[in-house]
Amino acid sequence: MNDLINLVDKEPLEQPVQEFLEKCPSAICGTKYIMGNCVISKLPLGNEYKTDFAYINPQSGYTFLHLVEIEKPGKSIFTQSDEFTKEFNQALQQVNDWIYWCSNNSGYLYNLLEPLRQRSGDSVGYYNARGLLIYGRSSEINNIRRKERWAQKTTENNFIEIRTYDGFAREMNSFLPPNNLYNEVIDTYHYVQREFKLKRNP
């Protein structure tokens, strides 16, 4: 399908996947309008949290801050008894915690992201946080109970999307190597010494 699937088929640790996606940031945001034309790697939320990726999507009347959590591809979604694993629940809770943190720290968040807003010239009054969790492989969703529970889990929270690596790679196939749609216009930045700087990967 694409190079992301080729990578996760090797069951790497999380860091190689992080580095891979940093090199093709348009796969994180797709065709959405992105403030500053940048995806942020490892955005700090105070001293408590750090996202894997983030990007800002201004729309008419609302500005959405999308927070992305990736996990080691080989982690299991389900136990042998078809329950969600502890690791899956912890990852999902972490994304929930990020969104809750953003709602409780709107002033801090506004000041944190102000350099990007000034650079882009977008008008932003408030950042509405949304989450994306990329976890596990679709091959695990292999019986009726798991399919039902996965369908329920992925639709129960309007603020968080959940994808397997396979589902994410399928949806974003046009933006992933060897296709690389829009990668020439979207850059990866990171937050260093109170500034957003272009991240250069070897």
Sequence and secondary structure as in RCSB ss.txt:
>XXXX:A:sequence
MNDLINLVDKEPLEQPVQEFLEKCPSAICGTKYIMGNCVISKLPLGNEYKTDFAYINPQSGYTFLHLVEIEKPGK
SIFTQSDEFTKEFNQALQQVNDWIYWCSNNSGYLYNLLEPLRQRSGDSVGYYNARGLLIYGRSSEINNIRRKERW
AQKTTENNFIEIRTYDGFAREMNSFLPPNNLYNEVIDTYHYVQREFKLKRNP
>XXXX:A:secstr
  HHHHHHTT   HHHHHHHHHT THHHHTTS  GGGEEEES EETTTEE SEEEEEEETTEEEEEEEEE  TT 
 SB TTS B HHHHHHHHHHHHHHHHHHH HHHHHHHHHHHHHHHT   S EEEEEEEE S GGG  SHHHHHHH
HHHTTS TTEEEE HHHHHHHTGGGSTTT TTTTT EEEEEETTEEEE    
